[in-house]
C-alpha cells in the first residue's frame, strides 16, 4: 500500500497537462472493464428474453408495435 501512496505523491507533482493525460488513460482503462461487464449483462438479458419467447411465457410483438406502445407511454 505504501507504494501506491508514493506513486500518488509523485504523480500529483506532475504538471497539470500530464496529470490530465494520465487521468484520461486511467478512466479509459476502467471503461473497457465496464464495457465488458455491460456486454455480459446484455447477453444474459438477451438469452433470458429468447428463452421466454421459446418457452411461450411471453409473446413477442413487432418492432412497430413496440415503438407505438413506447410513444403512447411517453407522450402527454
matplotlib code that plots the C-alpha trace (Angstrom):
import matplotlib.pyplot as plt

x = [0.0, 2.9, 4.0, 0.6, 0.9, 4.4, 3.3, 0.3, 2.6, 4.9, 2.0, 0.4, 3.7, 3.4, 2.3, -1.4, -1.3, 0.5, -1.9, -4.9, -3.4, -2.8, -6.3, -7.7, -5.7, -6.9, -10.5, -10.2, -8.8, -11.8, -14.3, -13.0, -13.8, -17.2, -17.9, -17.1, -19.5, -22.2, -21.8, -22.1, -25.2, -26.9, -26.0, -27.6, -30.7, -31.0, -30.7, -33.4, -35.7, -35.0, -35.9, -39.1, -40.2, -39.2, -41.0, -44.1, -44.1, -44.3, -45.5, -43.2, -44.6, -43.4, -40.9, -43.5, -46.0, -43.2, -42.4, -46.1, -46.5, -43.4, -44.6, -48.0, -46.4, -44.1, -46.4, -48.7]
y = [0.0, 2.3, 2.1, 3.3, 6.3, 7.0, 6.7, 9.0, 11.6, 11.5, 11.7, 14.6, 16.5, 16.3, 19.3, 19.5, 18.6, 15.4, 14.6, 15.2, 12.8, 10.2, 10.6, 10.2, 7.0, 5.6, 6.3, 4.7, 1.6, 1.4, 2.0, -1.1, -3.2, -1.5, -2.2, -5.8, -6.1, -4.3, -6.6, -9.7, -8.3, -7.6, -11.1, -12.6, -10.4, -11.4, -15.1, -14.7, -13.0, -15.6, -18.4, -16.6, -16.5, -20.1, -21.5, -19.4, -17.4, -14.2, -13.4, -11.2, -8.1, -6.4, -3.5, -1.1, -2.2, -1.8, 1.7, 2.7, 1.5, 3.4, 6.5, 6.3, 5.9, 9.0, 11.4, 13.6]
z = [0.0, 0.7, -2.9, -4.1, -1.7, -3.0, -6.6, -6.0, -4.4, -7.5, -9.9, -8.2, -8.6, -12.4, -14.4, -14.8, -18.5, -17.7, -14.9, -17.2, -19.8, -17.1, -15.7, -19.2, -19.7, -16.3, -17.0, -20.4, -18.8, -16.4, -19.2, -21.0, -17.9, -17.6, -21.3, -20.9, -17.9, -19.8, -22.7, -20.5, -18.7, -22.1, -23.3, -20.3, -20.7, -24.4, -23.6, -20.9, -23.3, -26.0, -23.6, -22.6, -26.2, -26.8, -23.8, -24.5, -21.3, -23.4, -26.8, -29.0, -30.7, -33.8, -33.6, -35.0, -32.2, -29.6, -30.8, -30.8, -27.2, -26.1, -27.8, -26.1, -22.7, -23.1, -24.9, -22.8]

ax = plt.figure().add_subplot(projection="3d")
ax.plot(x, y, z, "-o")
ax.set_aspect("equal")
plt.show()
